[in-house]
Structure formats: C-alpha cells, structure tokens
C-alpha cells in the first residue's frame, strides 16, 4: 500500500511541473486539428471518388 501512495504522490509532483497550455491556446490547437482533419478527409474523399470513377470506366 505504501508503494501505491508513493506513486500517487510522485505522479502529482510531476503533473505540477507540466507547462499546461492556456485556454486560448487549447482552443486554437483544437481548431487547427479539426481544420486539418477536415482538409485531409476531403482530399482523401476526392481521391477515392476519382479513382473509383476511373476504375468504373475501365471495368
């Protein structure tokens, strides 16, 4: 039981050392990730559409 308590205390100490982003930074990073994800999805969807259309013409 003593090892578990020691682990929790050390984990808490390490979390206090973390440089957490501000709320504004977190929102900006989230928006960037969502925008890039949508862009990649549209790009891959476009490629899928083009390649499936090309395959339908040959088959």
mmCIF file as Biopython writes it, N, C-alpha, C and O atoms, coordinates in Angstrom:
data_model
#
loop_
_atom_site.group_PDB
_atom_site.id
_atom_site.type_symbol
_atom_site.label_atom_id
_atom_site.label_alt_id
_atom_site.label_comp_id
_atom_site.label_asym_id
_atom_site.label_entity_id
_atom_site.label_seq_id
_atom_site.pdbx_PDB_ins_code
_atom_site.Cartn_x
_atom_site.Cartn_y
_atom_site.Cartn_z
_atom_site.occupancy
_atom_site.B_iso_or_equiv
_atom_site.auth_seq_id
_atom_site.auth_asym_id
_atom_site.pdbx_PDB_model_num
ATOM 1   N N  . UNK A ? 1  ? 0.830   -1.191 0.000   1.0 0.0 1  A 1 
ATOM 2   C CA . UNK A ? 1  ? 0.000   0.000  0.000   1.0 0.0 1  A 1 
ATOM 3   C C  . UNK A ? 1  ? 0.875   1.255  0.000   1.0 0.0 1  A 1 
ATOM 4   O O  . UNK A ? 1  ? 0.504   2.289  -0.556  1.0 0.0 1  A 1 
ATOM 5   N N  . UNK A ? 2  ? 2.030   1.142  0.629   1.0 0.0 2  A 1 
ATOM 6   C CA . UNK A ? 2  ? 2.934   2.288  0.713   1.0 0.0 2  A 1 
ATOM 7   C C  . UNK A ? 2  ? 3.483   2.670  -0.667  1.0 0.0 2  A 1 
ATOM 8   O O  . UNK A ? 2  ? 3.705   3.848  -0.949  1.0 0.0 2  A 1 
ATOM 9   N N  . UNK A ? 3  ? 3.702   1.652  -1.531  1.0 0.0 3  A 1 
ATOM 10  C CA . UNK A ? 3  ? 4.197   1.931  -2.881  1.0 0.0 3  A 1 
ATOM 11  C C  . UNK A ? 3  ? 3.153   2.676  -3.706  1.0 0.0 3  A 1 
ATOM 12  O O  . UNK A ? 3  ? 3.489   3.556  -4.499  1.0 0.0 3  A 1 
ATOM 13  N N  . UNK A ? 4  ? 1.904   2.323  -3.517  1.0 0.0 4  A 1 
ATOM 14  C CA . UNK A ? 4  ? 0.828   2.994  -4.264  1.0 0.0 4  A 1 
ATOM 15  C C  . UNK A ? 4  ? 0.744   4.455  -3.844  1.0 0.0 4  A 1 
ATOM 16  O O  . UNK A ? 4  ? 0.630   5.338  -4.695  1.0 0.0 4  A 1 
ATOM 17  N N  . UNK A ? 5  ? 0.798   4.717  -2.559  1.0 0.0 5  A 1 
ATOM 18  C CA . UNK A ? 5  ? 0.740   6.098  -2.062  1.0 0.0 5  A 1 
ATOM 19  C C  . UNK A ? 5  ? 1.935   6.888  -2.570  1.0 0.0 5  A 1 
ATOM 20  O O  . UNK A ? 5  ? 1.794   8.044  -2.969  1.0 0.0 5  A 1 
ATOM 21  N N  . UNK A ? 6  ? 3.104   6.273  -2.558  1.0 0.0 6  A 1 
ATOM 22  C CA . UNK A ? 6  ? 4.311   6.927  -3.062  1.0 0.0 6  A 1 
ATOM 23  C C  . UNK A ? 6  ? 4.166   7.248  -4.550  1.0 0.0 6  A 1 
ATOM 24  O O  . UNK A ? 6  ? 4.533   8.335  -4.995  1.0 0.0 6  A 1 
ATOM 25  N N  . UNK A ? 7  ? 3.629   6.299  -5.311  1.0 0.0 7  A 1 
ATOM 26  C CA . UNK A ? 7  ? 3.440   6.515  -6.741  1.0 0.0 7  A 1 
ATOM 27  C C  . UNK A ? 7  ? 2.502   7.690  -6.998  1.0 0.0 7  A 1 
ATOM 28  O O  . UNK A ? 7  ? 2.781   8.530  -7.854  1.0 0.0 7  A 1 
ATOM 29  N N  . UNK A ? 8  ? 1.395   7.755  -6.266  1.0 0.0 8  A 1 
ATOM 30  C CA . UNK A ? 8  ? 0.415   8.830  -6.460  1.0 0.0 8  A 1 
ATOM 31  C C  . UNK A ? 8  ? 1.044   10.183 -6.117  1.0 0.0 8  A 1 
ATOM 32  O O  . UNK A ? 8  ? 0.822   11.164 -6.827  1.0 0.0 8  A 1 
ATOM 33  N N  . UNK A ? 9  ? 1.821   10.244 -5.044  1.0 0.0 9  A 1 
ATOM 34  C CA . UNK A ? 9  ? 2.474   11.498 -4.659  1.0 0.0 9  A 1 
ATOM 35  C C  . UNK A ? 9  ? 3.480   11.935 -5.728  1.0 0.0 9  A 1 
ATOM 36  O O  . UNK A ? 9  ? 3.541   13.114 -6.077  1.0 0.0 9  A 1 
ATOM 37  N N  . UNK A ? 10 ? 4.264   10.991 -6.244  1.0 0.0 10 A 1 
ATOM 38  C CA . UNK A ? 10 ? 5.246   11.327 -7.281  1.0 0.0 10 A 1 
ATOM 39  C C  . UNK A ? 10 ? 4.561   11.747 -8.572  1.0 0.0 10 A 1 
ATOM 40  O O  . UNK A ? 10 ? 5.024   12.661 -9.254  1.0 0.0 10 A 1 
ATOM 41  N N  . UNK A ? 11 ? 3.473   11.091 -8.907  1.0 0.0 11 A 1 
ATOM 42  C CA . UNK A ? 11 ? 2.732   11.463 -10.116 1.0 0.0 11 A 1 
ATOM 43  C C  . UNK A ? 11 ? 2.171   12.874 -9.979  1.0 0.0 11 A 1 
ATOM 44  O O  . UNK A ? 11 ? 2.203   13.649 -10.934 1.0 0.0 11 A 1 
ATOM 45  N N  . UNK A ? 12 ? 1.665   13.204 -8.819  1.0 0.0 12 A 1 
ATOM 46  C CA . UNK A ? 12 ? 1.126   14.549 -8.575  1.0 0.0 12 A 1 
ATOM 47  C C  . UNK A ? 12 ? 2.230   15.593 -8.691  1.0 0.0 12 A 1 
ATOM 48  O O  . UNK A ? 12 ? 2.014   16.661 -9.264  1.0 0.0 12 A 1 
ATOM 49  N N  . UNK A ? 13 ? 3.404   15.295 -8.154  1.0 0.0 13 A 1 
ATOM 50  C CA . UNK A ? 13 ? 4.532   16.220 -8.243  1.0 0.0 13 A 1 
ATOM 51  C C  . UNK A ? 13 ? 4.938   16.447 -9.702  1.0 0.0 13 A 1 
ATOM 52  O O  . UNK A ? 13 ? 5.231   17.574 -10.099 1.0 0.0 13 A 1 
ATOM 53  N N  . UNK A ? 14 ? 4.955   15.385 -10.489 1.0 0.0 14 A 1 
ATOM 54  C CA . UNK A ? 14 ? 5.321   15.521 -11.898 1.0 0.0 14 A 1 
ATOM 55  C C  . UNK A ? 14 ? 4.280   16.329 -12.670 1.0 0.0 14 A 1 
ATOM 56  O O  . UNK A ? 14 ? 4.633   17.126 -13.540 1.0 0.0 14 A 1 
ATOM 57  N N  . UNK A ? 15 ? 3.002   16.127 -12.356 1.0 0.0 15 A 1 
ATOM 58  C CA . UNK A ? 15 ? 1.949   16.891 -13.035 1.0 0.0 15 A 1 
ATOM 59  C C  . UNK A ? 15 ? 2.017   18.376 -12.704 1.0 0.0 15 A 1 
ATOM 60  O O  . UNK A ? 15 ? 1.600   19.212 -13.507 1.0 0.0 15 A 1 
ATOM 61  N N  . UNK A ? 16 ? 2.540   18.710 -11.528 1.0 0.0 16 A 1 
ATOM 62  C CA . UNK A ? 16 ? 2.681   20.119 -11.163 1.0 0.0 16 A 1 
ATOM 63  C C  . UNK A ? 16 ? 3.793   20.787 -11.990 1.0 0.0 16 A 1 
ATOM 64  O O  . UNK A ? 16 ? 3.796   22.009 -12.138 1.0 0.0 16 A 1 
ATOM 65  N N  . UNK A ? 17 ? 4.724   20.008 -12.522 1.0 0.0 17 A 1 
ATOM 66  C CA . UNK A ? 17 ? 5.825   20.537 -13.325 1.0 0.0 17 A 1 
ATOM 67  C C  . UNK A ? 17 ? 5.425   20.762 -14.792 1.0 0.0 17 A 1 
ATOM 68  O O  . UNK A ? 17 ? 6.142   21.437 -15.531 1.0 0.0 17 A 1 
ATOM 69  N N  . UNK A ? 18 ? 4.294   20.205 -15.210 1.0 0.0 18 A 1 
ATOM 70  C CA . UNK A ? 18 ? 3.870   20.293 -16.604 1.0 0.0 18 A 1 
ATOM 71  C C  . UNK A ? 18 ? 3.471   21.728 -16.933 1.0 0.0 18 A 1 
ATOM 72  O O  . UNK A ? 18 ? 2.791   22.395 -16.153 1.0 0.0 18 A 1 
ATOM 73  N N  . UNK A ? 19 ? 3.908   22.187 -18.101 1.0 0.0 19 A 1 
ATOM 74  C CA . UNK A ? 19 ? 3.539   23.518 -18.573 1.0 0.0 19 A 1 
ATOM 75  C C  . UNK A ? 19 ? 2.252   23.387 -19.382 1.0 0.0 19 A 1 
ATOM 76  O O  . UNK A ? 19 ? 2.297   23.124 -20.584 1.0 0.0 19 A 1 
ATOM 77  N N  . UNK A ? 20 ? 1.102   23.570 -18.725 1.0 0.0 20 A 1 
ATOM 78  C CA . UNK A ? 20 ? -0.188  23.392 -19.363 1.0 0.0 20 A 1 
ATOM 79  C C  . UNK A ? 20 ? -0.496  24.569 -20.267 1.0 0.0 20 A 1 
ATOM 80  O O  . UNK A ? 20 ? -0.157  25.703 -19.929 1.0 0.0 20 A 1 
ATOM 81  N N  . UNK A ? 21 ? -1.141  24.329 -21.427 1.0 0.0 21 A 1 
ATOM 82  C CA . UNK A ? 21 ? -1.499  25.436 -22.316 1.0 0.0 21 A 1 
ATOM 83  C C  . UNK A ? 21 ? -2.641  26.254 -21.718 1.0 0.0 21 A 1 
ATOM 84  O O  . UNK A ? 21 ? -3.428  25.766 -20.908 1.0 0.0 21 A 1 
ATOM 85  N N  . UNK A ? 22 ? -2.700  27.509 -22.146 1.0 0.0 22 A 1 
ATOM 86  C CA . UNK A ? 22 ? -3.808  28.350 -21.695 1.0 0.0 22 A 1 
ATOM 87  C C  . UNK A ? 22 ? -5.083  27.905 -22.414 1.0 0.0 22 A 1 
ATOM 88  O O  . UNK A ? 22 ? -5.040  27.102 -23.346 1.0 0.0 22 A 1 
ATOM 89  N N  . UNK A ? 23 ? -6.206  28.438 -21.965 1.0 0.0 23 A 1 
ATOM 90  C CA . UNK A ? 23 ? -7.483  28.088 -22.588 1.0 0.0 23 A 1 
ATOM 91  C C  . UNK A ? 23 ? -7.500  28.520 -24.053 1.0 0.0 23 A 1 
ATOM 92  O O  . UNK A ? 23 ? -7.992  27.793 -24.915 1.0 0.0 23 A 1 
ATOM 93  N N  . UNK A ? 24 ? -6.963  29.701 -24.326 1.0 0.0 24 A 1 
ATOM 94  C CA . UNK A ? 24 ? -6.930  30.205 -25.707 1.0 0.0 24 A 1 
ATOM 95  C C  . UNK A ? 24 ? -6.056  29.309 -26.591 1.0 0.0 24 A 1 
ATOM 96  O O  . UNK A ? 24 ? -6.430  29.002 -27.723 1.0 0.0 24 A 1 
ATOM 97  N N  . UNK A ? 25 ? -4.907  28.895 -26.082 1.0 0.0 25 A 1 
ATOM 98  C CA . UNK A ? 25 ? -4.031  28.011 -26.843 1.0 0.0 25 A 1 
ATOM 99  C C  . UNK A ? 25 ? -4.713  26.671 -27.113 1.0 0.0 25 A 1 
ATOM 100 O O  . UNK A ? 25 ? -4.629  26.145 -28.223 1.0 0.0 25 A 1 
ATOM 101 N N  . UNK A ? 26 ? -5.380  26.121 -26.115 1.0 0.0 26 A 1 
ATOM 102 C CA . UNK A ? 26 ? -6.052  24.835 -26.280 1.0 0.0 26 A 1 
ATOM 103 C C  . UNK A ? 26 ? -7.149  24.923 -27.342 1.0 0.0 26 A 1 
ATOM 104 O O  . UNK A ? 26 ? -7.309  24.011 -28.153 1.0 0.0 26 A 1 
ATOM 105 N N  . UNK A ? 27 ? -7.895  26.017 -27.334 1.0 0.0 27 A 1 
ATOM 106 C CA . UNK A ? 27 ? -8.949  26.209 -28.338 1.0 0.0 27 A 1 
ATOM 107 C C  . UNK A ? 27 ? -8.336  26.351 -29.728 1.0 0.0 27 A 1 
ATOM 108 O O  . UNK A ? 27 ? -8.832  25.765 -30.690 1.0 0.0 27 A 1 
ATOM 109 N N  . UNK A ? 28 ? -7.253  27.130 -29.837 1.0 0.0 28 A 1 
ATOM 110 C CA . UNK A ? 28 ? -6.595  27.306 -31.137 1.0 0.0 28 A 1 
ATOM 111 C C  . UNK A ? 28 ? -6.053  25.984 -31.665 1.0 0.0 28 A 1 
ATOM 112 O O  . UNK A ? 28 ? -6.233  25.665 -32.840 1.0 0.0 28 A 1 
ATOM 113 N N  . UNK A ? 29 ? -5.393  25.216 -30.807 1.0 0.0 29 A 1 
ATOM 114 C CA . UNK A ? 29 ? -4.854  23.925 -31.232 1.0 0.0 29 A 1 
ATOM 115 C C  . UNK A ? 29 ? -5.975  22.984 -31.662 1.0 0.0 29 A 1 
ATOM 116 O O  . UNK A ? 29 ? -5.828  22.246 -32.637 1.0 0.0 29 A 1 
ATOM 117 N N  . UNK A ? 30 ? -7.083  23.006 -30.946 1.0 0.0 30 A 1 
ATOM 118 C CA . UNK A ? 30 ? -8.219  22.155 -31.289 1.0 0.0 30 A 1 
ATOM 119 C C  . UNK A ? 30 ? -8.788  22.539 -32.653 1.0 0.0 30 A 1 
ATOM 120 O O  . UNK A ? 30 ? -9.091  21.670 -33.470 1.0 0.0 30 A 1 
ATOM 121 N N  . UNK A ? 31 ? -8.933  23.836 -32.894 1.0 0.0 31 A 1 
ATOM 122 C CA . UNK A ? 31 ? -9.458  24.294 -34.184 1.0 0.0 31 A 1 
ATOM 123 C C  . UNK A ? 31 ? -8.512  23.924 -35.327 1.0 0.0 31 A 1 
ATOM 124 O O  . UNK A ? 31 ? -8.961  23.559 -36.413 1.0 0.0 31 A 1 
ATOM 125 N N  . UNK A ? 32 ? -7.215  24.018 -35.084 1.0 0.0 32 A 1 
ATOM 126 C CA . UNK A ? 32 ? -6.243  23.640 -36.123 1.0 0.0 32 A 1 
ATOM 127 C C  . UNK A ? 32 ? -6.374  22.156 -36.436 1.0 0.0 32 A 1 
ATOM 128 O O  . UNK A ? 32 ? -6.378  21.766 -37.604 1.0 0.0 32 A 1 
ATOM 129 N N  . UNK A ? 33 ? -6.481  21.330 -35.408 1.0 0.0 33 A 1 
ATOM 130 C CA . UNK A ? 33 ? -6.596  19.888 -35.613 1.0 0.0 33 A 1 
ATOM 131 C C  . UNK A ? 33 ? -7.880  19.543 -36.366 1.0 0.0 33 A 1 
ATOM 132 O O  . UNK A ? 33 ? -7.867  18.699 -37.262 1.0 0.0 33 A 1 
ATOM 133 N N  . UNK A ? 34 ? -8.983  20.190 -36.008 1.0 0.0 34 A 1 
ATOM 134 C CA . UNK A ? 34 ? -10.250 19.927 -36.691 1.0 0.0 34 A 1 
ATOM 135 C C  . UNK A ? 34 ? -10.153 20.354 -38.159 1.0 0.0 34 A 1 
ATOM 136 O O  . UNK A ? 34 ? -10.608 19.632 -39.045 1.0 0.0 34 A 1 
ATOM 137 N N  . UNK A ? 35 ? -9.564  21.522 -38.417 1.0 0.0 35 A 1 
ATOM 138 C CA . UNK A ? 35 ? -9.445  22.013 -39.793 1.0 0.0 35 A 1 
ATOM 139 C C  . UNK A ? 35 ? -8.559  21.092 -40.634 1.0 0.0 35 A 1 
ATOM 140 O O  . UNK A ? 35 ? -8.901  20.771 -41.772 1.0 0.0 35 A 1 
ATOM 141 N N  . UNK A ? 36 ? -7.441  20.672 -40.086 1.0 0.0 36 A 1 
ATOM 142 C CA . UNK A ? 36 ? -6.546  19.779 -40.830 1.0 0.0 36 A 1 
ATOM 143 C C  . UNK A ? 36 ? -7.225  18.435 -41.064 1.0 0.0 36 A 1 
ATOM 144 O O  . UNK A ? 36 ? -7.086  17.850 -42.138 1.0 0.0 36 A 1 
ATOM 145 N N  . UNK A ? 37 ? -7.954  17.943 -40.076 1.0 0.0 37 A 1 
ATOM 146 C CA . UNK A ? 37 ? -8.656  16.667 -40.235 1.0 0.0 37 A 1 
ATOM 147 C C  . UNK A ? 37 ? -9.702  16.750 -41.347 1.0 0.0 37 A 1 
ATOM 148 O O  . UNK A ? 37 ? -9.833  15.824 -42.147 1.0 0.0 37 A 1 
ATOM 149 N N  . UNK A ? 38 ? -10.437 17.845 -41.399 1.0 0.0 38 A 1 
ATOM 150 C CA . UNK A ? 38 ? -11.441 18.020 -42.450 1.0 0.0 38 A 1 
ATOM 151 C C  . UNK A ? 38 ? -10.767 18.130 -43.819 1.0 0.0 38 A 1 
ATOM 152 O O  . UNK A ? 38 ? -11.247 17.554 -44.796 1.0 0.0 38 A 1 
ATOM 153 N N  . UNK A ? 39 ? -9.659  18.866 -43.889 1.0 0.0 39 A 1 
ATOM 154 C CA . UNK A ? 39 ? -8.950  19.010 -45.155 1.0 0.0 39 A 1 
ATOM 155 C C  . UNK A ? 39 ? -8.430  17.659 -45.644 1.0 0.0 39 A 1 
ATOM 156 O O  . UNK A ? 39 ? -8.546  17.346 -46.829 1.0 0.0 39 A 1 
ATOM 157 N N  . UNK A ? 40 ? -7.868  16.870 -44.759 1.0 0.0 40 A 1 
ATOM 158 C CA . UNK A ? 40 ? -7.354  15.550 -45.149 1.0 0.0 40 A 1 
ATOM 159 C C  . UNK A ? 40 ? -8.512  14.650 -45.582 1.0 0.0 40 A 1 
ATOM 160 O O  . UNK A ? 40 ? -8.394  13.914 -46.561 1.0 0.0 40 A 1 
ATOM 161 N N  . UNK A ? 41 ? -9.627  14.707 -44.857 1.0 0.0 41 A 1 
ATOM 162 C CA . UNK A ? 41 ? -10.786 13.885 -45.209 1.0 0.0 41 A 1 
ATOM 163 C C  . UNK A ? 41 ? -11.313 14.264 -46.592 1.0 0.0 41 A 1 
ATOM 164 O O  . UNK A ? 41 ? -11.645 13.384 -47.387 1.0 0.0 41 A 1 
ATOM 165 N N  . UNK A ? 42 ? -11.393 15.552 -46.886 1.0 0.0 42 A 1 
ATOM 166 C CA . UNK A ? 42 ? -11.855 15.985 -48.204 1.0 0.0 42 A 1 
ATOM 167 C C  . UNK A ? 42 ? -10.882 15.557 -49.306 1.0 0.0 42 A 1 
ATOM 168 O O  . UNK A ? 42 ? -11.303 15.124 -50.379 1.0 0.0 42 A 1 
ATOM 169 N N  . UNK A ? 43 ? -9.594  15.679 -49.035 1.0 0.0 43 A 1 
ATOM 170 C CA . UNK A ? 43 ? -8.586  15.270 -50.010 1.0 0.0 43 A 1 
ATOM 171 C C  . UNK A ? 43 ? -8.677  13.773 -50.292 1.0 0.0 43 A 1 
ATOM 172 O O  . UNK A ? 43 ? -8.699  13.361 -51.452 1.0 0.0 43 A 1 
ATOM 173 N N  . UNK A ? 44 ? -8.730  12.963 -49.248 1.0 0.0 44 A 1 
ATOM 174 C CA . UNK A ? 44 ? -8.808  11.514 -49.439 1.0 0.0 44 A 1 
ATOM 175 C C  . UNK A ? 44 ? -10.135 11.105 -50.067 1.0 0.0 44 A 1 
ATOM 176 O O  . UNK A ? 44 ? -10.179 10.186 -50.884 1.0 0.0 44 A 1 
ATOM 177 N N  . UNK A ? 45 ? -11.218 11.788 -49.688 1.0 0.0 45 A 1 
ATOM 178 C CA . UNK A ? 45 ? -12.505 11.508 -50.311 1.0 0.0 45 A 1 
ATOM 179 C C  . UNK A ? 45 ? -12.499 11.840 -51.792 1.0 0.0 45 A 1 
ATOM 180 O O  . UNK A ? 45 ? -13.083 11.113 -52.596 1.0 0.0 45 A 1 
ATOM 181 N N  . UNK A ? 46 ? -11.840 12.940 -52.160 1.0 0.0 46 A 1 
ATOM 182 C CA . UNK A ? 46 ? -11.719 13.309 -53.562 1.0 0.0 46 A 1 
ATOM 183 C C  . UNK A ? 46 ? -10.913 12.284 -54.345 1.0 0.0 46 A 1 
ATOM 184 O O  . UNK A ? 46 ? -11.286 11.906 -55.456 1.0 0.0 46 A 1 
ATOM 185 N N  . UNK A ? 47 ? -9.805  11.836 -53.762 1.0 0.0 47 A 1 
ATOM 186 C CA . UNK A ? 47 ? -9.007  10.801 -54.420 1.0 0.0 47 A 1 
ATOM 187 C C  . UNK A ? 47 ? -9.810  9.513  -54.591 1.0 0.0 47 A 1 
ATOM 188 O O  . UNK A ? 47 ? -9.748  8.871  -55.639 1.0 0.0 47 A 1 
ATOM 189 N N  . UNK A ? 48 ? -10.549 9.148  -53.575 1.0 0.0 48 A 1 
ATOM 190 C CA . UNK A ? 48 ? -11.372 7.947  -53.649 1.0 0.0 48 A 1 
ATOM 191 C C  . UNK A ? 48 ? -12.399 8.067  -54.765 1.0 0.0 48 A 1 
ATOM 192 O O  . UNK A ? 48 ? -12.609 7.128  -55.533 1.0 0.0 48 A 1 
ATOM 193 N N  . UNK A ? 49 ? -13.029 9.215  -54.848 1.0 0.0 49 A 1 
ATOM 194 C CA . UNK A ? 49 ? -14.031 9.440  -55.894 1.0 0.0 49 A 1 
ATOM 195 C C  . UNK A ? 49 ? -13.404 9.348  -57.289 1.0 0.0 49 A 1 
ATOM 196 O O  . UNK A ? 49 ? -13.950 8.703  -58.185 1.0 0.0 49 A 1 
ATOM 197 N N  . UNK A ? 50 ? -12.258 9.998  -57.457 1.0 0.0 50 A 1 
ATOM 198 C CA . UNK A ? 50 ? -11.598 9.997  -58.765 1.0 0.0 50 A 1 
ATOM 199 C C  . UNK A ? 50 ? -11.165 8.587  -59.147 1.0 0.0 50 A 1 
ATOM 200 O O  . UNK A ? 50 ? -11.422 8.143  -60.266 1.0 0.0 50 A 1 
ATOM 201 N N  . UNK A ? 51 ? -10.514 7.884  -58.237 1.0 0.0 51 A 1 
ATOM 202 C CA . UNK A ? 51 ? -10.034 6.545  -58.560 1.0 0.0 51 A 1 
ATOM 203 C C  . UNK A ? 51 ? -11.185 5.565  -58.787 1.0 0.0 51 A 1 
ATOM 204 O O  . UNK A ? 51 ? -11.097 4.705  -59.663 1.0 0.0 51 A 1 
ATOM 205 N N  . UNK A ? 52 ? -12.260 5.684  -58.011 1.0 0.0 52 A 1 
ATOM 206 C CA . UNK A ? 52 ? -13.385 4.781  -58.239 1.0 0.0 52 A 1 
ATOM 207 C C  . UNK A ? 52 ? -14.058 5.082  -59.578 1.0 0.0 52 A 1 
ATOM 208 O O  . UNK A ? 52 ? -14.517 4.173  -60.269 1.0 0.0 52 A 1 
ATOM 209 N N  . UNK A ? 53 ? -14.111 6.350  -59.932 1.0 0.0 53 A 1 
ATOM 210 C CA . UNK A ? 53 ? -14.682 6.719  -61.227 1.0 0.0 53 A 1 
ATOM 211 C C  . UNK A ? 53 ? -13.819 6.191  -62.378 1.0 0.0 53 A 1 
ATOM 212 O O  . UNK A ? 53 ? -14.347 5.699  -63.374 1.0 0.0 53 A 1 
ATOM 213 N N  . UNK A ? 54 ? -12.513 6.290  -62.244 1.0 0.0 54 A 1 
ATOM 214 C CA . UNK A ? 54 ? -11.600 5.789  -63.264 1.0 0.0 54 A 1 
ATOM 215 C C  . UNK A ? 54 ? -11.732 4.257  -63.382 1.0 0.0 54 A 1 
ATOM 216 O O  . UNK A ? 54 ? -11.745 3.717  -64.488 1.0 0.0 54 A 1 
ATOM 217 N N  . UNK A ? 55 ? -11.826 3.578  -62.254 1.0 0.0 55 A 1 
ATOM 218 C CA . UNK A ? 55 ? -11.964 2.126  -62.280 1.0 0.0 55 A 1 
ATOM 219 C C  . UNK A ? 55 ? -13.284 1.696  -62.916 1.0 0.0 55 A 1 
ATOM 220 O O  . UNK A ? 55 ? -13.328 0.689  -63.623 1.0 0.0 55 A 1 
ATOM 221 N N  . UNK A ? 56 ? -14.352 2.443  -62.676 1.0 0.0 56 A 1 
ATOM 222 C CA . UNK A ? 56 ? -15.641 2.098  -63.281 1.0 0.0 56 A 1 
ATOM 223 C C  . UNK A ? 56 ? -15.596 2.216  -64.796 1.0 0.0 56 A 1 
ATOM 224 O O  . UNK A ? 56 ? -16.264 1.458  -65.498 1.0 0.0 56 A 1 
ATOM 225 N N  . UNK A ? 57 ? -14.816 3.158  -65.303 1.0 0.0 57 A 1 
ATOM 226 C CA . UNK A ? 57 ? -14.706 3.325  -66.756 1.0 0.0 57 A 1 
ATOM 227 C C  . UNK A ? 57 ? -13.944 2.175  -67.404 1.0 0.0 57 A 1 
ATOM 228 O O  . UNK A ? 57 ? -14.225 1.808  -68.545 1.0 0.0 57 A 1 
ATOM 229 N N  . UNK A ? 58 ? -12.995 1.613  -66.691 1.0 0.0 58 A 1 
ATOM 230 C CA . UNK A ? 58 ? -12.197 0.524  -67.237 1.0 0.0 58 A 1 
ATOM 231 C C  . UNK A ? 58 ? -12.800 -0.838 -67.017 1.0 0.0 58 A 1 
ATOM 232 O O  . UNK A ? 58 ? -12.457 -1.785 -67.725 1.0 0.0 58 A 1 
ATOM 233 N N  . UNK A ? 59 ? -13.674 -0.959 -66.071 1.0 0.0 59 A 1 
ATOM 234 C CA . UNK A ? 59 ? -14.245 -2.278 -65.756 1.0 0.0 59 A 1 
ATOM 235 C C  . UNK A ? 59 ? -15.591 -2.453 -66.415 1.0 0.0 59 A 1 
ATOM 236 O O  . UNK A ? 59 ? -16.222 -3.499 -66.263 1.0 0.0 59 A 1 
#
